[in-house]
Amino acid sequence: MKKLSKALLTLSSAALVASPFAVSAQEEDGLSAIMITDQGGIDDKSFNQSAWEGLVAWGEEHGKEQGVGGYDYLESPSDSDYITNFNTAMQGGFDVIFGVGFKIQDALTQMSGQNPEQMFAIVDGAVEADNVASLNFKDHEAGFLAGVAAASTTESDHIGFVGGVEGVVIDRFEAGFVAGAQEINPDIEISIEYVGSFADAPRGKQIAAAMYANGADIIFQAAGGSGNGVFSEARDLVTADPERNIWVIGVDRDQEEEGTFEVDGETRVITLTSTLKEIGSSIKTFLENSETNGFEAGNTVFGLAEGGVGITDGELSEDVISVIADYEQQIIDGEIEVPETPAE
C-alpha cells in the first residue's frame, strides 16, 4: 500500500545529544537488547507490536536469537510490573533495556539512576541521564493529518476520538486530530473520550458504541489494545447493517487488517486510514548505530520532516489524499505549527 510518508528513518550519532556515557559494542557478538512493554503486550496490533517488530527485525538481520544474549521482551500487564521486569532484564545481562511507552518513564527514571552502568532507552518518554537514550515522535503532526482525513470524509460532520490513557503522548494525538479537523471545518462536532487503559477492549467497544449511536461516523482511536474494541464495535454495526457507512482510523501502524472482514460474502474495509509511527524502525536503527558507534544518551524527536510519522492512503479518496499531502508539506515547511496539547 502506498504511504503518504515513506517514513525512512535515519538515526545518526549527530542527532543525539553527546554524552560522556558511551559503551563500545565491538564485542564479538555485539549488543543484546530487551524491551519492556506497557499495558497491552506485544500483540496489541498497535504501539507495542510495532516496537517488537522492530526489535525482531534488528535481531534477525544481525544473526541474533531470541533469548538471553540476543533479543527478547517482557510484558507488563500492570504498572506494578515495571520495576520487576527491569530487574529481570538486568539479571538476564541484556546490554540495552528499552522501556516502551510513557507510562514506564517513572520506573525507568528510578532504575537508570540506581544502575548508572546499565544502558537504557525509552520510547515515548524523556529521561535526562547519561545512561538513557530517549526516542520520541511528533504524534500531533500525524494526528493533524488524521483530523484532515476525518473532516474531509465525514458525512455527518460528527467525528470522534478515543484515547487510551491521558498523558503527554495521547494529548498530542488528540490536539493534532482536533486541529486538523477544525482546519477543514471549524464547526465540526468532535466527541472525545478516554478509556483509562491501553488494555481494555470491552470499554473501548462501549465508548465507540455510544459515539456511533450519537451520530459520529468516523472514530480515531489512539488507545493501544483498547482500540481493538473500537474496531470490534464498528465491525459489529456494519455486519448488522451493511448499508451503514462508518469508519475507524488506526494508530501507530497500518491497521487495515483490523478493519477488514466479510459481510454477505463480500470483503468490507472500515479502516479509513492509519497514522504511522516508525517505532520499530527507530529501535532498529538506534541499535545499529549503537553497535557501530557506541551507545549515546540524549533525546531524539522524529516528525513528518524526518519520516518518523505519517499516514496511509487507506480507503481515502484521491481528492482527500491530495488535500492531506498539501497539509503534510505545509507542516514540513513550517507554514503550519500543530499544537501539542488540547489547551493550545
C-alpha atoms as a printed R data frame, in Angstrom:
    type eleno elety resid chain resno       x       y      z
1   ATOM     1    CA   MET     A     1   0.000   0.000  0.000
2   ATOM     2    CA   LYS     A     2   1.270   3.436 -0.903
3   ATOM     3    CA   LYS     A     3   2.047   5.676  2.040
4   ATOM     4    CA   LEU     A     4   1.885   9.455  2.037
5   ATOM     5    CA   SER     A     5   5.008   9.448  4.178
6   ATOM     6    CA   LYS     A     6   7.640   6.848  3.330
7   ATOM     7    CA   ALA     A     7   8.991   7.052  6.874
8   ATOM     8    CA   LEU     A     8  12.592   6.230  6.051
9   ATOM     9    CA   LEU     A     9  14.193   6.878  9.396
10  ATOM    10    CA   THR     A    10  17.842   7.832  9.543
11  ATOM    11    CA   LEU     A    11  19.252   7.932 13.033
12  ATOM    12    CA   SER     A    12  22.773   9.300 13.110
13  ATOM    13    CA   SER     A    13  25.004   9.910 16.073
14  ATOM    14    CA   ALA     A    14  24.811  13.622 15.301
15  ATOM    15    CA   ALA     A    15  21.088  13.519 16.051
16  ATOM    16    CA   LEU     A    16  21.764  12.541 19.631
17  ATOM    17    CA   VAL     A    17  22.911  14.750 22.441
18  ATOM    18    CA   ALA     A    18  26.521  13.932 23.207
19  ATOM    19    CA   SER     A    19  27.022  12.079 26.464
20  ATOM    20    CA   PRO     A    20  30.073  11.093 28.484
21  ATOM    21    CA   PHE     A    21  28.439   7.672 28.839
22  ATOM    22    CA   ALA     A    22  29.437   5.754 25.741
23  ATOM    23    CA   VAL     A    23  29.836   1.993 25.557
24  ATOM    24    CA   SER     A    24  31.625   0.376 22.670
25  ATOM    25    CA   ALA     A    25  29.798  -2.502 21.072
26  ATOM    26    CA   GLN     A    26  32.797  -4.047 19.377
27  ATOM    27    CA   GLU     A    27  32.495  -7.264 21.313
28  ATOM    28    CA   GLU     A    28  32.376 -10.387 19.179
29  ATOM    29    CA   ASP     A    29  28.642 -10.919 19.492
30  ATOM    30    CA   GLY     A    30  27.602  -7.258 19.561
31  ATOM    31    CA   LEU     A    31  24.801  -5.940 21.711
32  ATOM    32    CA   SER     A    32  21.867  -7.744 23.247
33  ATOM    33    CA   ALA     A    33  18.591  -5.898 23.815
34  ATOM    34    CA   ILE     A    34  15.274  -6.407 25.537
35  ATOM    35    CA   MET     A    35  12.086  -4.339 25.573
36  ATOM    36    CA   ILE     A    36   9.664  -3.934 28.448
37  ATOM    37    CA   THR     A    37   6.133  -3.141 27.335
38  ATOM    38    CA   ASP     A    38   3.495  -1.028 28.956
39  ATOM    39    CA   GLN     A    39  -0.063  -2.352 29.085
40  ATOM    40    CA   GLY     A    40  -1.264  -4.199 26.014
41  ATOM    41    CA   GLY     A    41   1.554  -6.620 25.272
42  ATOM    42    CA   ILE     A    42   3.411  -7.302 22.028
43  ATOM    43    CA   ASP     A    43   0.254  -8.419 20.199
44  ATOM    44    CA   ASP     A    44  -1.753  -5.232 20.779
45  ATOM    45    CA   LYS     A    45  -1.802  -4.678 16.986
46  ATOM    46    CA   SER     A    46  -0.542  -1.168 17.655
47  ATOM    47    CA   PHE     A    47   2.223   0.514 19.678
48  ATOM    48    CA   ASN     A    48   3.912  -2.405 21.460
49  ATOM    49    CA   GLN     A    49   3.615  -4.687 18.453
50  ATOM    50    CA   SER     A    50   5.358  -2.143 16.250
51  ATOM    51    CA   ALA     A    51   8.204  -1.857 18.764
52  ATOM    52    CA   TRP     A    52   8.578  -5.631 18.979
53  ATOM    53    CA   GLU     A    53   8.594  -5.994 15.188
54  ATOM    54    CA   GLY     A    54  11.485  -3.532 15.029
55  ATOM    55    CA   LEU     A    55  13.453  -5.392 17.692
56  ATOM    56    CA   VAL     A    56  12.844  -8.707 15.933
57  ATOM    57    CA   ALA     A    57  13.935  -7.239 12.587
58  ATOM    58    CA   TRP     A    58  17.160  -5.965 14.167
59  ATOM    59    CA   GLY     A    59  17.835  -9.309 15.804
60  ATOM    60    CA   GLU     A    60  17.153 -11.419 12.746
61  ATOM    61    CA   GLU     A    61  19.135  -9.188 10.392
62  ATOM    62    CA   HIS     A    62  22.136  -9.400 12.688
63  ATOM    63    CA   GLY     A    63  22.001 -13.135 13.297
64  ATOM    64    CA   LYS     A    64  20.793 -12.948 16.887
65  ATOM    65    CA   GLU     A    65  18.396 -15.346 18.569
66  ATOM    66    CA   GLN     A    66  15.502 -14.605 20.872
67  ATOM    67    CA   GLY     A    67  16.581 -15.019 24.482
68  ATOM    68    CA   VAL     A    68  19.494 -14.138 26.722
69  ATOM    69    CA   GLY     A    69  22.408 -12.810 24.689
70  ATOM    70    CA   GLY     A    70  20.157 -11.793 21.801
71  ATOM    71    CA   TYR     A    71  16.814 -10.033 21.932
72  ATOM    72    CA   ASP     A    72  13.652 -10.529 23.945
73  ATOM    73    CA   TYR     A    73  10.690  -8.843 25.626
74  ATOM    74    CA   LEU     A    74   8.899  -8.710 28.961
75  ATOM    75    CA   GLU     A    75   5.232  -7.753 29.147
76  ATOM    76    CA   SER     A    76   3.744  -5.562 31.872
77  ATOM    77    CA   PRO     A    77   0.050  -6.292 32.451
78  ATOM    78    CA   SER     A    78   0.014  -3.582 35.139
79  ATOM    79    CA   ASP     A    79   2.150  -0.654 36.251
80  ATOM    80    CA   SER     A    80   3.335  -2.646 39.254
81  ATOM    81    CA   ASP     A    81   5.243  -4.992 36.914
82  ATOM    82    CA   TYR     A    82   7.668  -2.368 35.583
83  ATOM    83    CA   ILE     A    83  10.307  -2.495 38.334
84  ATOM    84    CA   THR     A    84  10.183  -6.279 38.493
85  ATOM    85    CA   ASN     A    85  10.680  -6.504 34.733
86  ATOM    86    CA   PHE     A    86  13.604  -4.078 34.787
87  ATOM    87    CA   ASN     A    87  15.292  -6.189 37.452
88  ATOM    88    CA   THR     A    88  14.641  -9.365 35.455
89  ATOM    89    CA   ALA     A    89  16.113  -7.777 32.335
90  ATOM    90    CA   MET     A    90  19.264  -6.720 34.181
91  ATOM    91    CA   GLN     A    91  19.624 -10.160 35.753
92  ATOM    92    CA   GLY     A    92  19.484 -11.563 32.221
93  ATOM    93    CA   GLY     A    93  22.521  -9.486 31.307
94  ATOM    94    CA   PHE     A    94  20.948  -7.566 28.422
95  ATOM    95    CA   ASP     A    95  23.089  -4.665 27.252
96  ATOM    96    CA   VAL     A    96  20.281  -2.286 26.291
97  ATOM    97    CA   ILE     A    97  16.909  -2.239 28.042
98  ATOM    98    CA   PHE     A    98  14.060  -0.432 26.283
99  ATOM    99    CA   GLY     A    99  11.068   0.908 28.165
100 ATOM   100    CA   VAL     A   100   8.212   1.231 25.679
101 ATOM   101    CA   GLY     A   101   5.541   3.801 26.494
102 ATOM   102    CA   PHE     A   102   5.257   6.983 28.532
103 ATOM   103    CA   LYS     A   103   3.700   5.145 31.479
104 ATOM   104    CA   ILE     A   104   7.011   3.399 32.093
105 ATOM   105    CA   GLN     A   105   9.001   6.645 32.401
106 ATOM   106    CA   ASP     A   106   8.945   6.952 36.203
107 ATOM   107    CA   ALA     A   107  10.135   3.378 36.679
108 ATOM   108    CA   LEU     A   108  12.888   3.804 34.104
109 ATOM   109    CA   THR     A   109  13.993   7.055 35.716
110 ATOM   110    CA   GLN     A   110  14.317   5.253 39.049
111 ATOM   111    CA   MET     A   111  16.135   2.235 37.645
112 ATOM   112    CA   SER     A   112  18.552   4.233 35.484
113 ATOM   113    CA   GLY     A   113  19.515   6.316 38.497
114 ATOM   114    CA   GLN     A   114  20.159   3.236 40.595
115 ATOM   115    CA   ASN     A   115  22.108   1.462 37.844
116 ATOM   116    CA   PRO     A   116  24.374   4.028 36.147
117 ATOM   117    CA   GLU     A   117  26.388   1.386 34.241
118 ATOM   118    CA   GLN     A   118  23.316  -0.093 32.539
119 ATOM   119    CA   MET     A   119  22.246   1.248 29.140
120 ATOM   120    CA   PHE     A   120  18.566   2.190 28.895
121 ATOM   121    CA   ALA     A   121  16.352   3.647 26.183
122 ATOM   122    CA   ILE     A   122  12.767   4.870 26.363
123 ATOM   123    CA   VAL     A   123  10.238   5.220 23.576
124 ATOM   124    CA   ASP     A   124   7.655   7.989 24.056
125 ATOM   125    CA   GLY     A   125   9.305   9.460 27.104
126 ATOM   126    CA   ALA     A   126  12.219  11.665 28.082
127 ATOM   127    CA   VAL     A   127  14.709  10.857 30.815
128 ATOM   128    CA   GLU     A   128  17.715  13.128 31.214
129 ATOM   129    CA   ALA     A   129  20.515  10.831 32.307
130 ATOM   130    CA   ASP     A   130  23.903   9.832 30.970
131 ATOM   131    CA   ASN     A   131  22.771   6.235 30.516
132 ATOM   132    CA   VAL     A   132  19.383   6.838 28.856
133 ATOM   133    CA   ALA     A   133  18.501   7.491 25.217
134 ATOM   134    CA   SER     A   134  15.015   8.892 24.555
135 ATOM   135    CA   LEU     A   135  13.174   8.297 21.265
136 ATOM   136    CA   ASN     A   136  10.122  10.491 20.703
137 ATOM   137    CA   PHE     A   137   7.702  11.318 17.911
138 ATOM   138    CA   LYS     A   138   5.616  14.283 16.783
139 ATOM   139    CA   ASP     A   139   2.336  12.414 17.142
140 ATOM   140    CA   HIS     A   140   0.440  15.687 16.865
141 ATOM   141    CA   GLU     A   141   1.586  16.052 13.254
142 ATOM   142    CA   ALA     A   142   0.229  12.619 12.320
143 ATOM   143    CA   GLY     A   143  -2.901  13.360 14.345
144 ATOM   144    CA   PHE     A   144  -3.419  16.575 12.371
145 ATOM   145    CA   LEU     A   145  -3.421  14.625  9.105
146 ATOM   146    CA   ALA     A   146  -5.897  12.146 10.615
147 ATOM   147    CA   GLY     A   147  -8.137  15.080 11.524
148 ATOM   148    CA   VAL     A   148  -7.948  16.413  7.979
149 ATOM   149    CA   ALA     A   149  -8.829  12.950  6.661
150 ATOM   150    CA   ALA     A   150 -11.803  12.580  9.022
151 ATOM   151    CA   ALA     A   151 -13.250  16.051  8.446
152 ATOM   152    CA   SER     A   152 -12.823  15.694  4.687
153 ATOM   153    CA   THR     A   153 -14.604  12.331  4.635
154 ATOM   154    CA   THR     A   154 -17.376  12.515  7.254
155 ATOM   155    CA   GLU     A   155 -20.962  12.570  6.040
156 ATOM   156    CA   SER     A   156 -22.437  13.530  9.413
157 ATOM   157    CA   ASP     A   157 -19.993  16.316 10.369
158 ATOM   158    CA   HIS     A   158 -19.568  14.444 13.649
159 ATOM   159    CA   ILE     A   159 -16.357  12.553 14.381
160 ATOM   160    CA   GLY     A   160 -14.849  11.001 17.493
161 ATOM   161    CA   PHE     A   161 -11.540  10.473 19.298
162 ATOM   162    CA   VAL     A   162 -10.973   7.571 21.709
163 ATOM   163    CA   GLY     A   163  -7.769   7.777 23.742
164 ATOM   164    CA   GLY     A   164  -6.214   5.144 25.967
165 ATOM   165    CA   VAL     A   165  -4.721   6.923 28.976
166 ATOM   166    CA   GLU     A   166  -4.452  10.689 29.275
167 ATOM   167    CA   GLY     A   167  -0.883  11.940 29.191
168 ATOM   168    CA   VAL     A   168   1.569  13.907 27.073
169 ATOM   169    CA   VAL     A   169   1.668  11.378 24.224
170 ATOM   170    CA   ILE     A   170  -2.060  10.839 23.736
171 ATOM   171    CA   ASP     A   171  -2.586  14.555 24.340
172 ATOM   172    CA   ARG     A   172  -0.530  15.127 21.204
173 ATOM   173    CA   PHE     A   173  -2.726  12.808 19.162
174 ATOM   174    CA   GLU     A   174  -5.888  14.484 20.443
175 ATOM   175    CA   ALA     A   175  -4.599  18.030 19.938
176 ATOM   176    CA   GLY     A   176  -3.423  17.332 16.407
177 ATOM   177    CA   PHE     A   177  -6.610  15.499 15.445
178 ATOM   178    CA   VAL     A   178  -8.851  18.316 16.653
179 ATOM   179    CA   ALA     A   179  -6.691  20.979 14.979
180 ATOM   180    CA   GLY     A   180  -6.656  19.122 11.661
181 ATOM   181    CA   ALA     A   181 -10.409  18.543 11.674
182 ATOM   182    CA   GLN     A   182 -11.147  22.167 12.560
183 ATOM   183    CA   GLU     A   183  -8.801  23.336  9.816
184 ATOM   184    CA   ILE     A   184 -11.225  21.721  7.356
185 ATOM   185    CA   ASN     A   185 -14.445  22.543  9.211
186 ATOM   186    CA   PRO     A   186 -14.325  24.922 12.198
187 ATOM   187    CA   ASP     A   187 -17.869  23.893 13.166
188 ATOM   188    CA   ILE     A   188 -17.371  20.131 13.090
189 ATOM   189    CA   GLU     A   189 -18.597  18.186 16.145
190 ATOM   190    CA   ILE     A   190 -15.854  16.164 17.843
191 ATOM   191    CA   SER     A   191 -16.602  13.715 20.656
192 ATOM   192    CA   ILE     A   192 -13.621  12.912 22.898
193 ATOM   193    CA   GLU     A   193 -13.461  10.068 25.423
194 ATOM   194    CA   TYR     A   194 -10.695   8.177 27.248
195 ATOM   195    CA   VAL     A   195 -10.737   4.504 28.176
196 ATOM   196    CA   GLY     A   196  -8.371   4.902 31.122
197 ATOM   197    CA   SER     A   197  -6.351   1.897 29.980
198 ATOM   198    CA   PHE     A   198  -4.417   0.629 26.984
199 ATOM   199    CA   ALA     A   199  -5.665  -2.914 27.568
200 ATOM   200    CA   ASP     A   200  -9.453  -2.692 27.994
201 ATOM   201    CA   ALA     A   201 -11.019  -3.552 24.639
202 ATOM   202    CA   PRO     A   202 -14.530  -4.053 26.143
203 ATOM   203    CA   ARG     A   203 -14.507  -0.482 27.470
204 ATOM   204    CA   GLY     A   204 -13.199   0.782 24.127
205 ATOM   205    CA   LYS     A   205 -16.066  -1.006 22.404
206 ATOM   206    CA   GLN     A   206 -18.582   0.507 24.816
207 ATOM   207    CA   ILE     A   207 -17.315   4.044 24.210
208 ATOM   208    CA   ALA     A   208 -17.340   3.520 20.439
209 ATOM   209    CA   ALA     A   209 -20.919   2.218 20.587
210 ATOM   210    CA   ALA     A   210 -22.071   5.408 22.283
211 ATOM   211    CA   MET     A   211 -20.230   7.633 19.806
212 ATOM   212    CA   TYR     A   212 -21.607   5.863 16.752
213 ATOM   213    CA   ALA     A   213 -25.100   5.868 18.288
214 ATOM   214    CA   ASN     A   214 -24.826   9.632 18.808
215 ATOM   215    CA   GLY     A   215 -24.052  10.271 15.157
216 ATOM   216    CA   ALA     A   216 -20.275  10.063 14.794
217 ATOM   217    CA   ASP     A   217 -19.367   8.219 11.610
218 ATOM   218    CA   ILE     A   218 -15.564   8.231 11.992
219 ATOM   219    CA   ILE     A   219 -13.559   7.466 15.150
220 ATOM   220    CA   PHE     A   220  -9.809   7.931 15.524
221 ATOM   221    CA   GLN     A   221  -8.588   5.576 18.224
222 ATOM   222    CA   ALA     A   222  -5.230   6.140 19.940
223 ATOM   223    CA   ALA     A   223  -5.776   3.568 22.638
224 ATOM   224    CA   GLY     A   224  -3.414   0.627 22.158
225 ATOM   225    CA   GLY     A   225  -5.161  -2.669 22.869
226 ATOM   226    CA   SER     A   226  -8.278  -0.798 23.978
227 ATOM   227    CA   GLY     A   227  -8.588   0.444 20.412
228 ATOM   228    CA   ASN     A   228  -9.343  -3.105 19.289
229 ATOM   229    CA   GLY     A   229 -12.734  -2.593 20.918
230 ATOM   230    CA   VAL     A   230 -13.424   0.350 18.611
231 ATOM   231    CA   PHE     A   231 -12.750  -1.856 15.594
232 ATOM   232    CA   SER     A   232 -14.894  -4.613 17.084
233 ATOM   233    CA   GLU     A   233 -17.873  -2.302 17.548
234 ATOM   234    CA   ALA     A   234 -17.600  -0.885 14.027
235 ATOM   235    CA   ARG     A   235 -17.425  -4.381 12.554
236 ATOM   236    CA   ASP     A   236 -20.479  -5.468 14.530
237 ATOM   237    CA   LEU     A   237 -22.501  -2.437 13.462
238 ATOM   238    CA   VAL     A   238 -21.688  -2.889  9.786
239 ATOM   239    CA   THR     A   239 -22.338  -6.625  9.960
240 ATOM   240    CA   ALA     A   240 -25.799  -5.888 11.392
241 ATOM   241    CA   ASP     A   241 -26.449  -3.151  8.823
242 ATOM   242    CA   PRO     A   242 -24.216  -3.394  5.721
243 ATOM   243    CA   GLU     A   243 -25.658  -0.133  4.418
244 ATOM   244    CA   ARG     A   244 -24.175   1.746  7.339
245 ATOM   245    CA   ASN     A   245 -21.154   3.870  6.383
246 ATOM   246    CA   ILE     A   246 -18.871   4.194  9.411
247 ATOM   247    CA   TRP     A   247 -15.109   4.208  9.760
248 ATOM   248    CA   VAL     A   248 -12.205   3.744 12.180
249 ATOM   249    CA   ILE     A   249  -8.829   5.470 11.904
250 ATOM   250    CA   GLY     A   250  -5.981   3.258 13.095
251 ATOM   251    CA   VAL     A   251  -2.898   4.337 15.015
252 ATOM   252    CA   ASP     A   252   0.873   3.714 15.113
253 ATOM   253    CA   ARG     A   253   0.890   1.078 12.336
254 ATOM   254    CA   ASP     A   254  -1.220   0.223  9.306
255 ATOM   255    CA   GLN     A   255  -4.355  -1.275 10.859
256 ATOM   256    CA   GLU     A   256  -6.221  -2.043  7.659
257 ATOM   257    CA   GLU     A   257  -6.304  -5.718  8.617
258 ATOM   258    CA   GLU     A   258  -8.204  -4.936 11.829
259 ATOM   259    CA   GLY     A   259 -10.961  -3.322  9.783
260 ATOM   260    CA   THR     A   260 -11.217  -5.893  7.007
261 ATOM   261    CA   PHE     A   261 -13.927  -8.555  7.243
262 ATOM   262    CA   GLU     A   262 -16.631 -10.388  5.285
263 ATOM   263    CA   VAL     A   263 -20.203  -9.095  5.052
264 ATOM   264    CA   ASP     A   264 -22.752 -11.016  2.982
265 ATOM   265    CA   GLY     A   265 -19.951 -12.801  1.170
266 ATOM   266    CA   GLU     A   266 -18.124  -9.605  0.229
267 ATOM   267    CA   THR     A   267 -14.998  -8.021  1.664
268 ATOM   268    CA   ARG     A   268 -15.627  -4.808  3.568
269 ATOM   269    CA   VAL     A   269 -12.927  -2.430  4.838
270 ATOM   270    CA   ILE     A   270 -13.783   0.053  7.588
271 ATOM   271    CA   THR     A   271 -10.240   1.282  8.306
272 ATOM   272    CA   LEU     A   272 -10.362   4.702  6.670
273 ATOM   273    CA   THR     A   273  -6.634   5.328  7.180
274 ATOM   274    CA   SER     A   274  -3.989   4.789  9.869
275 ATOM   275    CA   THR     A   275  -1.458   7.143 11.363
276 ATOM   276    CA   LEU     A   276   2.051   5.732 11.262
277 ATOM   277    CA   LYS     A   277   4.703   5.916 13.915
278 ATOM   278    CA   GLU     A   278   8.008   4.354 12.999
279 ATOM   279    CA   ILE     A   279   8.686   2.920 16.447
280 ATOM   280    CA   GLY     A   280  10.162  -0.286 15.120
281 ATOM   281    CA   SER     A   281  12.447   1.496 12.672
282 ATOM   282    CA   SER     A   282  13.658   3.884 15.374
283 ATOM   283    CA   ILE     A   283  14.566   0.983 17.677
284 ATOM   284    CA   LYS     A   284  16.287  -0.924 14.892
285 ATOM   285    CA   THR     A   285  18.365   1.994 13.642
286 ATOM   286    CA   PHE     A   286  19.216   3.111 17.172
287 ATOM   287    CA   LEU     A   287  20.634  -0.323 17.983
288 ATOM   288    CA   GLU     A   288  22.534  -0.475 14.708
289 ATOM   289    CA   ASN     A   289  24.026   2.934 15.413
290 ATOM   290    CA   SER     A   290  24.921   1.870 18.957
291 ATOM   291    CA   GLU     A   291  26.682  -1.262 17.720
292 ATOM   292    CA   THR     A   292  28.672   0.764 15.202
293 ATOM   293    CA   ASN     A   293  29.462   3.926 17.147
294 ATOM   294    CA   GLY     A   294  28.743   3.080 20.774
295 ATOM   295    CA   PHE     A   295  25.735   3.979 22.908
296 ATOM   296    CA   GLU     A   296  24.953   7.670 23.242
297 ATOM   297    CA   ALA     A   297  22.347   9.222 25.519
298 ATOM   298    CA   GLY     A   298  20.060  12.098 24.577
299 ATOM   299    CA   ASN     A   299  16.653  12.919 23.176
300 ATOM   300    CA   THR     A   300  15.770  12.442 19.504
301 ATOM   301    CA   VAL     A   301  12.401  13.548 18.115
302 ATOM   302    CA   PHE     A   302  11.008  12.321 14.789
303 ATOM   303    CA   GLY     A   303   8.251  14.125 12.882
304 ATOM   304    CA   LEU     A   304   6.942  14.328  9.332
305 ATOM   305    CA   ALA     A   305  10.137  16.005  8.129
306 ATOM   306    CA   GLU     A   306  12.269  13.133  9.478
307 ATOM   307    CA   GLY     A   307   9.931  10.403  8.221
308 ATOM   308    CA   GLY     A   308   9.149   9.353 11.780
309 ATOM   309    CA   VAL     A   309   5.385   9.742 11.494
310 ATOM   310    CA   GLY     A   310   2.942   9.632  8.599
311 ATOM   311    CA   ILE     A   311  -0.394   8.349  7.390
312 ATOM   312    CA   THR     A   312  -1.610   5.670  4.980
313 ATOM   313    CA   ASP     A   313  -3.737   6.235  1.901
314 ATOM   314    CA   GLY     A   314  -6.113   3.552  3.156
315 ATOM   315    CA   GLU     A   315  -9.645   3.977  1.803
316 ATOM   316    CA   LEU     A   316  -9.324   7.726  1.310
317 ATOM   317    CA   SER     A   317 -10.487   9.278 -1.939
318 ATOM   318    CA   GLU     A   318  -7.917  10.696 -4.341
319 ATOM   319    CA   ASP     A   319  -9.179  14.208 -3.592
320 ATOM   320    CA   VAL     A   320  -8.687  13.750  0.149
321 ATOM   321    CA   ILE     A   321  -5.252  12.207 -0.389
322 ATOM   322    CA   SER     A   322  -4.289  15.313 -2.353
323 ATOM   323    CA   VAL     A   323  -5.576  17.622  0.402
324 ATOM   324    CA   ILE     A   324  -3.637  15.681  3.054
325 ATOM   325    CA   ALA     A   325  -0.449  15.767  1.001
326 ATOM   326    CA   ASP     A   326  -0.743  19.549  0.771
327 ATOM   327    CA   TYR     A   327  -1.141  19.923  4.533
328 ATOM   328    CA   GLU     A   328   1.707  17.496  5.152
329 ATOM   329    CA   GLN     A   329   4.014  19.667  3.079
330 ATOM   330    CA   GLN     A   330   2.863  22.821  4.852
331 ATOM   331    CA   ILE     A   331   3.762  21.239  8.188
332 ATOM   332    CA   ILE     A   332   7.164  20.105  6.903
333 ATOM   333    CA   ASP     A   333   7.825  23.590  5.534
334 ATOM   334    CA   GLY     A   334   6.923  25.192  8.853
335 ATOM   335    CA   GLU     A   335   3.893  27.002  7.469
336 ATOM   336    CA   ILE     A   336   1.619  25.220  9.949
337 ATOM   337    CA   GLU     A   337   2.595  24.692 13.590
338 ATOM   338    CA   VAL     A   338   0.478  21.897 15.032
339 ATOM   339    CA   PRO     A   339  -0.491  22.210 18.723
340 ATOM   340    CA   GLU     A   340   0.858  19.545 21.082
341 ATOM   341    CA   THR     A   341  -1.715  19.879 23.856
342 ATOM   342    CA   PRO     A   342  -5.511  20.240 23.806
343 ATOM   343    CA   ALA     A   343  -5.158  23.537 25.673
344 ATOM   344    CA   GLU     A   344  -3.126  25.200 22.895
